[in-house]
């Protein structure tokens, strides 16, 4: 055997001997992904796999069930992941009955992320709202009005400030229809009243308000300085031009003729007499009755009318004390929509500059290395994504944020986030002082190539 033949023989023998190890090394980190499916037509009693021919198995019905299936998979693998996991959401609307929660046990790993994605080109919508049905037609204030009774509203277990009709935000009835009214004066303000102290009443100017019979369902939206107060109306005394509220404004109420940013301007919402223009709606809490004046061409039998129920659609919460973070989750091509906002106690009636006291429809704390890519966050009453305590190194890439009650993104306390290539528009619709991207006490963030427009105040703060 010559030298060349011997070397070739030796090399071949070596390769044959160790080839299983070589192959294992070559494919380390490339384990075949586990795939689950979710569909509005699915069933949580099924396996979450592709449907069988007889149609007795297939996708889950809820995202929460897919999340739980991944927890079960981890337990089977010794509380770890040995391959990446993808959850494909089929097209349609997923109406959440409760907030979708992710904790540290739902995390992926650096090698094996967990992804929640739209299936192919389908459009899944994760909604915190509810379709309202059972409408009938009547005449109110001389207009044809659709109405429906909502027992939960009367029982004070449900209330809402927004309504979407066929995908568009309807206008809560208001006065004036556009623009603002100016405060005449606040009788409780003296030259020594500090600007940080709010009041619970002010006088309106002569001729500004029409005669109103039923005001206890109404709300005044009062702008003072750089923030608004949303004040439930207690009473209106027309003889002395005095409007009083159940709560105080966030800052001192100054006359509307002031030349400074302190000038008090306001408008009123949700009073029955204001319901007189197509596209407006009015909710009467004491009776549970909802009214809507349809736009031309809208049909009572075909209209899809959605009111929000949840204020948080998704909650991602780790545990900073134990060092457990929610991490390595990936959300792609999903739409998050229809969120409400609620005050829980009097000291939260006013949310401060940029409505910074408001949370997001997607709320995160102790979250890192998570990504939202090409998602749509829309039709909200609050902020979109809220990175609260101890969040870092997350990415928001090429997402759309629009039709927002407040802003798009909040970042607080920690940094190293990336917000790149997003389109953010039509915000501050409820909280007019909100900004598109709010950064508070957080460093080393990359905010780049975002298209921001149609906000009442600032693009970023």
C-alpha positions as CSV (number, residue, x, y, z in Angstrom):
1,X,0.0,0.0,0.0
2,X,1.6,3.3,-1.1
3,X,1.6,6.4,1.1
4,X,-1.3,8.1,-0.8
5,X,-3.5,5.0,-0.6
6,X,-2.7,4.7,3.1
7,X,-3.6,8.3,3.8
8,X,-6.9,8.1,1.8
9,X,-7.8,4.9,3.6
10,X,-6.9,6.4,7.0
11,X,-8.9,9.6,6.3
12,X,-12.0,7.6,5.2
13,X,-11.8,5.3,8.2
14,X,-11.6,8.4,10.5
15,X,-14.5,10.1,8.9
16,X,-16.6,6.9,9.1
17,X,-15.7,6.5,12.7
18,X,-16.5,10.0,13.9
19,X,-19.2,11.1,11.4
20,X,-22.1,10.8,13.9
21,X,-20.3,13.3,16.2
22,X,-19.5,15.6,13.3
23,X,-23.1,15.6,12.2
24,X,-24.3,16.3,15.7
25,X,-21.9,19.2,16.0
26,X,-22.9,20.6,12.6
27,X,-26.6,20.6,13.6
28,X,-26.2,21.8,17.2
29,X,-28.5,24.8,17.6
30,X,-30.4,24.0,14.5
31,X,-33.0,21.6,16.1
32,X,-36.2,21.3,14.3
33,X,-38.7,23.8,15.5
34,X,-41.8,22.9,17.4
35,X,-44.9,24.4,15.7
36,X,-48.3,25.1,17.2
37,X,-51.3,26.7,15.5
38,X,-54.1,28.9,16.8
39,X,-57.3,29.7,15.0
40,X,-60.6,31.4,15.8
41,X,-62.1,28.2,14.5
42,X,-59.9,26.0,16.6
43,X,-60.5,24.1,19.8
44,X,-58.5,24.3,23.0
45,X,-59.1,20.6,23.6
46,X,-57.1,19.8,20.4
47,X,-53.3,19.4,20.1
48,X,-52.6,22.7,18.3
49,X,-51.2,20.8,15.4
50,X,-52.3,20.9,11.7
51,X,-55.8,19.5,11.3
52,X,-56.4,15.9,10.5
53,X,-58.4,14.8,7.5
54,X,-61.5,14.0,9.6
55,X,-61.4,17.4,11.2
56,X,-61.2,16.0,14.7
57,X,-57.9,17.6,15.6
58,X,-56.1,20.8,14.7
59,X,-55.4,24.3,16.0
60,X,-56.0,25.7,19.4
61,X,-58.7,28.4,19.8
62,X,-56.8,30.7,22.1
63,X,-53.3,32.1,22.4
64,X,-53.3,31.4,26.1
65,X,-53.7,27.7,25.4
66,X,-50.7,27.7,23.0
67,X,-48.7,29.5,25.7
68,X,-49.7,26.8,28.2
69,X,-48.8,24.0,25.7
70,X,-45.3,25.5,25.6
71,X,-45.1,25.4,29.4
72,X,-46.1,21.7,29.2
73,X,-43.4,21.1,26.6
74,X,-40.8,22.7,28.8
75,X,-41.8,20.5,31.8
76,X,-41.4,17.4,29.6
77,X,-37.9,18.6,28.7
78,X,-36.7,19.3,32.3
79,X,-37.9,22.9,32.5
80,X,-35.9,23.9,29.5
81,X,-36.2,24.4,25.7
82,X,-34.3,22.1,23.4
83,X,-35.6,23.6,20.2
84,X,-37.2,26.8,19.0
85,X,-41.0,27.1,19.2
86,X,-43.3,29.0,16.8
87,X,-46.9,29.6,17.3
88,X,-48.7,30.5,14.1
89,X,-51.9,32.6,14.4
90,X,-54.4,32.1,11.6
91,X,-56.4,35.1,10.4
92,X,-59.4,36.5,12.2
93,X,-60.1,38.3,15.5
94,X,-59.2,36.8,18.8
95,X,-61.5,38.5,21.4
96,X,-59.7,38.3,24.7
97,X,-61.8,37.5,27.8
98,X,-59.0,38.5,30.0
99,X,-55.5,40.0,29.7
100,X,-53.0,37.6,28.0
101,X,-50.2,37.1,30.6
102,X,-46.6,36.1,30.0
103,X,-44.3,35.4,33.0
104,X,-40.7,34.2,33.2
105,X,-41.8,30.6,32.7
106,X,-43.0,31.6,29.2
107,X,-39.5,32.8,28.1
108,X,-37.5,31.5,25.3
109,X,-33.7,31.3,25.4
110,X,-30.8,32.9,23.6
111,X,-30.5,29.8,21.4
112,X,-34.2,29.0,21.1
113,X,-36.6,31.9,21.0
114,X,-40.4,31.5,21.2
115,X,-42.2,33.2,18.3
116,X,-45.9,34.2,17.9
117,X,-46.4,35.0,14.3
118,X,-49.1,35.5,11.7
119,X,-49.6,32.5,9.5
120,X,-48.3,33.3,6.0
121,X,-50.1,36.5,4.8
122,X,-53.1,36.2,7.1
123,X,-54.1,39.0,9.5
124,X,-54.8,37.9,13.1
125,X,-56.2,40.6,15.4
126,X,-55.8,40.4,19.2
127,X,-58.7,42.4,20.5
128,X,-59.6,43.6,24.0
129,X,-63.0,44.6,22.7
130,X,-66.5,43.2,22.3
131,X,-68.9,43.2,19.4
132,X,-72.1,44.9,20.4
133,X,-75.3,43.4,18.9
134,X,-79.0,43.7,19.4
135,X,-79.4,47.3,18.0
136,X,-82.8,48.8,17.2
137,X,-83.7,52.1,15.6
138,X,-85.5,55.1,17.2
139,X,-85.7,58.9,17.0
140,X,-83.8,61.1,19.5
141,X,-83.1,64.8,19.3
142,X,-84.8,64.7,16.0
143,X,-82.3,62.2,14.5
144,X,-82.5,58.5,13.6
145,X,-80.5,56.8,16.3
146,X,-79.5,53.2,16.8
147,X,-79.7,52.1,20.5
148,X,-79.0,49.0,22.5
149,X,-79.2,48.2,26.2
150,X,-76.1,46.9,28.0
151,X,-77.0,45.5,31.4
152,X,-73.3,45.4,32.5
153,X,-73.1,49.2,32.0
154,X,-76.2,49.7,34.2
155,X,-74.7,47.4,36.8
156,X,-71.5,49.5,36.7
157,X,-69.4,46.5,35.9
158,X,-68.5,47.9,32.4
159,X,-67.9,51.4,31.1
160,X,-66.1,52.7,28.1
161,X,-65.0,55.9,26.5
162,X,-64.4,54.7,22.9
163,X,-66.5,53.0,20.2
164,X,-65.4,51.7,16.8
165,X,-67.8,51.3,13.9
166,X,-66.7,49.3,10.9
167,X,-63.1,49.8,11.9
168,X,-63.2,53.6,12.5
169,X,-63.3,55.4,15.8
170,X,-66.7,57.0,16.4
171,X,-66.9,60.4,18.0
172,X,-68.2,60.5,21.6
173,X,-70.7,63.3,21.5
174,X,-69.2,66.6,22.4
175,X,-69.6,70.4,22.6
176,X,-68.4,72.3,20.8
177,X,-68.1,70.0,17.9
178,X,-64.6,71.4,17.1
179,X,-62.3,73.7,19.0
180,X,-62.6,74.7,22.6
181,X,-64.3,77.0,25.0
182,X,-62.4,79.4,27.3
183,X,-62.7,79.4,31.1
184,X,-64.0,82.7,32.5
185,X,-62.5,82.3,36.0
186,X,-62.2,79.9,38.9
187,X,-63.8,81.3,42.0
188,X,-61.5,79.4,44.4
189,X,-58.3,80.8,42.8
190,X,-56.5,83.7,44.5
191,X,-53.2,85.4,43.7
192,X,-51.6,83.1,46.3
193,X,-52.9,79.8,44.8
194,X,-49.9,77.7,43.7
195,X,-50.1,76.5,40.1
196,X,-49.8,72.9,41.2
197,X,-53.1,73.0,43.1
198,X,-56.2,72.1,41.2
199,X,-59.8,73.1,41.6
200,X,-63.1,71.3,41.3
201,X,-65.2,74.1,39.7
202,X,-64.9,77.1,37.4
203,X,-67.2,79.7,35.8
204,X,-67.9,79.6,32.1
205,X,-68.4,82.6,29.9
206,X,-71.8,84.1,29.2
207,X,-73.5,82.4,26.2
208,X,-70.9,79.6,25.9
209,X,-73.1,76.7,27.0
210,X,-76.6,75.8,25.8
211,X,-79.3,74.8,28.3
212,X,-78.7,71.3,29.6
213,X,-81.1,69.1,31.5
214,X,-79.1,66.0,32.3
215,X,-75.4,66.5,32.9
216,X,-74.4,63.9,35.5
217,X,-73.2,61.5,32.7
218,X,-71.0,64.2,31.2
219,X,-67.3,64.9,31.4
220,X,-65.3,68.1,31.0
221,X,-61.9,67.8,29.3
222,X,-59.9,70.7,30.7
223,X,-56.5,71.8,29.4
224,X,-54.3,73.7,31.8
225,X,-50.7,74.2,31.1
226,X,-49.3,71.1,29.5
227,X,-51.8,68.5,30.7
228,X,-55.5,67.8,30.5
229,X,-57.9,66.8,33.3
230,X,-60.9,64.6,32.5
231,X,-63.4,65.7,35.1
232,X,-66.8,64.0,35.6
233,X,-69.4,66.7,35.9
234,X,-71.3,67.1,39.2
235,X,-73.6,70.0,38.3
236,X,-74.0,73.0,36.1
237,X,-75.6,76.1,37.7
238,X,-76.6,78.3,34.7
239,X,-77.7,81.3,36.8
240,X,-74.2,81.8,38.1
241,X,-72.4,80.2,35.2
242,X,-70.7,77.6,37.4
243,X,-69.7,74.1,36.5
244,X,-68.6,71.8,39.3
245,X,-66.9,68.4,39.3
246,X,-66.5,65.3,41.4
247,X,-62.7,65.7,41.3
248,X,-60.1,68.4,41.1
249,X,-58.1,69.4,38.1
250,X,-54.4,68.5,38.0
251,X,-53.2,72.1,38.0
252,X,-54.7,75.5,38.9
253,X,-57.5,76.7,36.6
254,X,-56.6,80.0,35.0
255,X,-58.8,82.2,32.8
256,X,-58.9,81.2,29.1
257,X,-57.8,84.7,28.1
258,X,-54.4,84.3,29.6
259,X,-51.6,84.8,27.1
260,X,-49.5,82.0,28.6
261,X,-49.7,78.2,28.3
262,X,-51.6,78.3,31.6
263,X,-54.8,79.4,29.8
264,X,-57.8,77.2,30.7
265,X,-59.6,75.8,27.7
266,X,-62.1,73.0,27.7
267,X,-64.9,71.1,25.9
268,X,-67.6,68.8,27.2
269,X,-68.5,65.2,26.3
270,X,-71.2,62.6,26.7
271,X,-74.3,64.7,27.5
272,X,-77.5,63.6,25.8
273,X,-78.3,67.0,24.2
274,X,-75.0,66.9,22.3
275,X,-75.9,63.8,20.4
276,X,-77.1,65.3,17.1
277,X,-74.4,64.6,14.4
278,X,-74.0,61.4,12.3
279,X,-71.0,59.4,13.6
280,X,-71.5,60.4,17.3
281,X,-72.5,58.2,20.2
282,X,-73.6,58.6,23.8
283,X,-73.5,56.2,26.7
284,X,-76.0,56.6,29.6
285,X,-74.6,54.7,32.6
286,X,-77.7,54.9,34.8
287,X,-79.9,53.2,32.2
288,X,-77.2,51.1,30.5
289,X,-78.4,52.5,27.2
290,X,-76.0,53.2,24.3
291,X,-76.9,55.4,21.4
292,X,-75.3,55.9,18.0
293,X,-76.2,58.1,15.0
294,X,-75.2,56.2,11.9
295,X,-73.2,57.7,9.1
296,X,-74.8,57.8,5.6
297,X,-74.7,54.3,4.1
298,X,-74.3,52.4,7.4
299,X,-76.8,49.6,7.9
300,X,-77.9,48.4,11.3
301,X,-77.8,44.7,10.2
302,X,-74.3,44.8,8.8
303,X,-72.4,47.3,11.0
304,X,-69.6,45.9,13.2
305,X,-69.6,47.9,16.3
306,X,-66.9,47.2,18.9
307,X,-66.5,48.7,22.4
308,X,-63.4,48.1,24.5
309,X,-63.4,45.9,27.6
310,X,-59.8,45.4,28.6
311,X,-57.3,48.2,29.3
312,X,-54.3,45.8,29.0
313,X,-54.3,43.3,26.2
314,X,-50.9,41.7,27.0
315,X,-49.0,41.7,30.3
316,X,-45.4,40.6,30.4
317,X,-44.1,40.5,33.9
318,X,-40.9,39.0,35.3
319,X,-39.6,39.2,38.9
320,X,-36.7,41.6,39.5
321,X,-36.1,40.4,43.0
322,X,-35.5,36.8,42.0
323,X,-33.7,37.7,38.8
324,X,-36.4,36.1,36.6
325,X,-37.1,38.0,33.4
326,X,-39.5,37.5,30.6
327,X,-37.1,37.2,27.7
328,X,-36.6,36.0,24.1
329,X,-40.2,36.3,22.9
330,X,-40.8,37.3,19.4
331,X,-44.1,38.8,18.1
332,X,-44.4,39.3,14.3
333,X,-47.2,40.5,11.9
334,X,-49.8,40.6,14.6
335,X,-52.4,43.4,15.3
336,X,-53.2,44.4,18.8
337,X,-56.4,46.5,19.1
338,X,-59.3,47.8,21.2
339,X,-58.1,48.8,24.6
340,X,-59.9,51.0,27.2
341,X,-58.5,53.1,30.0
342,X,-59.8,53.3,33.6
343,X,-59.2,55.5,36.6
344,X,-58.9,53.3,39.7
345,X,-58.8,55.9,42.4
346,X,-59.1,59.7,42.8
347,X,-55.4,60.4,42.9
348,X,-55.1,58.9,39.4
349,X,-57.8,61.1,37.9
350,X,-55.0,63.3,36.4
351,X,-52.1,61.6,34.7
352,X,-49.5,64.4,34.5
353,X,-47.4,65.7,31.8
354,X,-47.5,63.6,28.6
355,X,-50.1,61.5,30.3
356,X,-47.1,59.6,31.8
357,X,-49.3,58.0,34.5
358,X,-51.1,56.1,31.8
359,X,-50.1,52.5,31.1
360,X,-49.9,50.7,27.8
361,X,-52.2,48.2,26.0
362,X,-49.0,46.0,26.0
363,X,-47.5,46.3,29.4
364,X,-44.0,45.1,30.2
365,X,-41.9,45.0,33.4
366,X,-38.7,42.9,34.0
367,X,-38.7,42.1,30.2
368,X,-35.6,41.9,28.1
369,X,-34.4,40.6,24.7
370,X,-38.0,40.6,23.3
371,X,-39.0,41.8,19.8
372,X,-42.1,43.2,18.1
373,X,-41.6,43.2,14.4
374,X,-44.1,44.5,11.7
375,X,-46.9,44.5,14.2
376,X,-49.9,47.0,14.2
377,X,-50.9,48.5,17.5
378,X,-54.1,50.5,17.0
379,X,-57.6,51.6,18.2
380,X,-56.5,52.2,21.7
381,X,-57.5,54.5,24.6
382,X,-54.0,54.5,26.1
383,X,-50.4,54.1,25.1
384,X,-49.4,51.2,22.8
385,X,-46.3,49.5,24.3
386,X,-45.2,50.4,27.9
387,X,-41.7,49.3,29.0
388,X,-42.1,50.0,32.7
389,X,-39.7,48.8,35.5
390,X,-36.4,47.0,34.7
391,X,-37.0,46.4,30.9
392,X,-33.9,46.5,28.7
393,X,-32.6,45.4,25.3
394,X,-36.0,45.0,23.6
395,X,-36.7,45.8,20.0
396,X,-39.7,47.4,18.2
397,X,-39.0,47.1,14.5
398,X,-41.1,48.4,11.5
399,X,-44.3,48.5,13.5
400,X,-47.4,50.7,12.9
401,X,-49.1,52.6,15.7
402,X,-52.2,54.6,14.9
403,X,-55.6,55.7,16.3
404,X,-54.1,56.1,19.7
405,X,-55.8,57.6,22.8
406,X,-52.3,58.6,24.1
407,X,-48.9,57.8,22.5
408,X,-47.2,54.8,21.0
409,X,-44.4,53.8,23.2
410,X,-43.2,54.5,26.8
411,X,-39.8,53.6,28.1
412,X,-39.0,54.1,31.8
413,X,-35.9,53.7,34.0
414,X,-33.8,51.2,32.0
415,X,-32.6,51.5,28.4
416,X,-30.8,49.8,25.5
417,X,-34.0,49.5,23.5
418,X,-34.2,49.8,19.7
419,X,-37.2,51.5,18.1
420,X,-36.5,51.5,14.4
421,X,-38.5,52.1,11.2
422,X,-41.9,52.5,12.8
423,X,-44.9,54.5,11.5
424,X,-46.6,56.4,14.3
425,X,-49.6,58.6,13.6
426,X,-53.0,59.9,14.7
427,X,-52.3,59.9,18.5
428,X,-53.3,61.9,21.5
429,X,-56.9,61.5,20.7
430,X,-58.0,61.2,24.3
431,X,-55.0,62.4,26.3
432,X,-54.0,65.4,24.2
433,X,-50.7,66.0,26.1
434,X,-49.4,62.5,25.2
435,X,-46.3,62.2,23.0
436,X,-45.5,59.6,20.4
437,X,-42.4,58.2,22.1
438,X,-41.9,58.9,25.8
439,X,-38.5,58.2,27.3
440,X,-38.1,58.7,31.1
441,X,-34.8,58.2,32.9
442,X,-33.6,55.6,30.3
443,X,-30.3,55.8,28.5
444,X,-28.6,54.2,25.4
445,X,-31.8,53.8,23.4
446,X,-31.6,53.8,19.6
447,X,-34.6,55.7,18.1
448,X,-34.1,55.8,14.3
449,X,-36.0,56.2,11.0
450,X,-39.4,56.5,12.5
451,X,-42.2,58.4,10.7
452,X,-44.2,60.3,13.2
453,X,-47.1,62.7,12.4
454,X,-50.5,64.0,13.6
455,X,-49.9,64.3,17.3
456,X,-51.2,67.4,19.3
457,X,-47.9,67.9,21.1
458,X,-44.5,66.2,20.6
459,X,-43.0,63.4,18.6
460,X,-40.7,62.4,21.5
461,X,-39.9,63.4,25.0
